[in-house]
Amino acid sequence: MVAYAGRYTFSGDKVVHHVEASWMPNQVGTDLVRFVTIPGNRLVLRTPPMLEGGQQVVTELTWSG
């Protein structure tokens, strides 16, 4: 589960979520960058590469219409 809310800004191929509420309290007051693509009838958000457990990972979330 992932849940956060707040205002956002959009520029080029990225959206920056300005987190005002989150299920993870340490995210409140931070900015989360997501890269955006719109292939066909889908909206895809990807995180920048992150280090998890010693490995570099990218998380992707897709909405389909």
Secondary structure, DSSP 8 states (H G I E B T S, - for coil): ---EEEEEEEETTEEEEEEEEESSGGGTT-EEEEEEE--TTEEEEE---EEETTEEE--EEEEE-
